[in-house]
Amino acid sequence: MKGICEHINEIAELKMPAELVCEECMKTDGTWVHLRTCQTCGTTLCCDSSPSKHMTKHFHQSEHPVVISAEPGEKWLWCYKDESFAEYE
């Protein structure tokens, strides 16, 4: 895709969430607002609108740059490293 960062362009096949839950919030009875799925390892965690912001923490710990929205009906990718956004069909 033209104008999209190299990390998003490298995604050949999307990793979809196995379950619509934040894996870390479930361990601590936490709550989440929206979910994101890491496109490197497939982990699904909560977004920055959620109290624990687990996906951003995951990015900082793992350096896995690209996530997709795991929310039904949302079809977009975000690259933390380049702050790049792209929609898909």
KAKA-V402915 format. One record per pair of residues at least 24 apart in sequence whose ideal C-beta (glycine too) atoms are under 10 Angstrom apart, sorted by the first residue. I is the first residue (numbers start at 1). GAP is how many residues later the second one is. Records with the same first field share a line. If there is no record, write none. Layout:
I->GAP + GAP
//
This chain:
1->76 + 85 + 86 + 87
3->81 + 83
4->73 + 75 + 78 + 80 + 81 + 82
5->60 + 61 + 72 + 74 + 76 + 77 + 78 + 79 + 80 + 81
6->59 + 73 + 75 + 76 + 78
7->32 + 33 + 57 + 58 + 59 + 70 + 71 + 72 + 73 + 74 + 75 + 77
8->31 + 57 + 58 + 60 + 68 + 69 + 70 + 71 + 74 + 76 + 77 + 78 + 80
9->57 + 70 + 75 + 77
10->29 + 55 + 56
11->28 + 29 + 55 + 57 + 66 + 68 + 75 + 77
12->27
13->26
14->25 + 28 + 52 + 54 + 61 + 63 + 74
15->24 + 25 + 26 + 27 + 28 + 29 + 51 + 52 + 53 + 55
16->26 + 28 + 52 + 54
17->25 + 26 + 27 + 28 + 51 + 52 + 53 + 54
18->24 + 25 + 26 + 52
19->25 + 51
20->24 + 50 + 51 + 52
21->24 + 25 + 49
22->24 + 25 + 28 + 30 + 32 + 33 + 48
23->31 + 35
24->28 + 30 + 31 + 33 + 34
25->25 + 26 + 27 + 29
28->24
30->24
33->38
34->35 + 36 + 37 + 40
35->32 + 33 + 34 + 35 + 36 + 39
36->30 + 31 + 32 + 33 + 34 + 35 + 38 + 41 + 42 + 44
37->29 + 30 + 31 + 32 + 33 + 40
38->24 + 26 + 27 + 28 + 29 + 30 + 32 + 42
39->25 + 26 + 27 + 28 + 29 + 38 + 39 + 40
40->24 + 25 + 26 + 27
43->24
44->24 + 26
45->25
46->24
47->24 + 31
55->25
56->24
//
